[in-house]
Amino acid sequence: MALRDEIIEKMIERAAELFKKDPSELSEDTSFEEDLKAKSVNYVQIIAVLEAEYDVQITYMQFRRHKTFGEAADFVVEIIEG
């Protein structure tokens, strides 16, 4: 599995728990704000999972600029791959 797909899967797992959704309802096109009405704490909770899994530092403000799971995953891949 590609790193980007793995990251999206992790985000979907965590978001499904946080927002009480079935994971099948979420995809790389899911919008944090429009689809999930995500609040700051939700971003932090998703970032925490990714930081723990991939042993990286993810800046909250930079992560939040990305509208969809796919855009956020691309950003995290850039951090991991340097």
Number of C-alpha atoms within 10 A of each C-alpha: 5 6 14 19 15 12 23 22 18 17 24 23 18 20 23 17 11 14 12 9 15 12 15 9 9 20 15 18 12 17 18 19 12 10 11 16 10 15 10 10 9 17 16 16 14 17 23 16 16 21 14 10 11 13 11 14 14 17 11 13 10 10 17 16 11 16 15 18 22 20 19 23 24 16 17 25 16 11 13 14 7 6
